[in-house]
Amino acid sequence: TSGLPWFGITCGSDDITAINLPSNNLDGAIPNQLDDLGSLEFIDFRGNVLKGSIPTELGQLSSLINIDISLNDLSTTIPSELGKL
């Protein structure tokens, strides 16, 4: 994985394990493609300008331990898929 370290990204041996981007003025939707990061354990997007719904695909992240998406403009409905983690 050349180019490491990347701002806000933590990697294990070869996989991304954490995305820490609080208060970075991130705007738009949370990408559905985050479910491609099977080793992802932590997501911190709090305090940004994220909009739209919380992707149900996040429920496929079986390694996910903690997600903080507070203080954004997301819809208030939490997908039931996240309850399966």
N, C-alpha and C positions, 0 to 999 in steps of 0.2 A: 504494500500500500504506500506508494511513493507520495511525497508531498506532506506527510504527517509531520508535525501536528496541525490539525485544522481547528480553527477557533470554534469552541463549543462542542467539539466532537471528541468522545473518548473511545478508544479501541482496546479490545482484548488482544489475543494473539493475532488474529486476522480479521476480526469482525467488529463492527461498530456496536458498542455496548451502552452508550449514553449520548443523548443530544441535550445539551444544556444551553438554551438560548433565551433566558428570561430578559424581559425589558429591552428587546432589540428592535422594536418597531416592525416586527414581522407582520406583513399585511397579506390578506388573502385566506385561502382555505388550508386546513391541515391536509397534506397529500395522502391519498389512499395508498400510495406506494410504500409507505413506511412499513407495511406488513412484509415487505421483501427483506427487512432487516431482522431476521429470525433470532439473533442474539441480543437484540435491544432490551435492556433492563430498565433504563430510566429515560424519561422524556420530561423536559422542563421548558415549556413554552409560556409560562405565566407572564402576565403584564405586557402582552403584545397587542396587536390589532387584528387578531385572527377572527374570521367571520365564517358563517355557514354552520353546517352540522358537524358533529364529531363522527369521523369515519367508522363504520362498523368493522372495517378491516383491522382496526387496532385490536379487536378481540382475538385475532389470530396470532398475536405476539405472545406465545406461551412463556417466554422468559421475562416478560415485563413485570417489574416489581412496583414501580411508582410512576405515575403520570401526573403532572401538574399543568393544567391548562386554564387555571383560574385567571380572573382579571382580563378577559378577552371579550369579544362580541359574539361568541358562539351561541348556538341555540341551546336551550336549557335541557333538552332531552338527552339523557345518557343512554347510548345503545345497550340493549340487553346483553349483547355479545361481550361487553366489557365485564359483566358480572361473572363470566365464565373463567376469568383469569385467576 
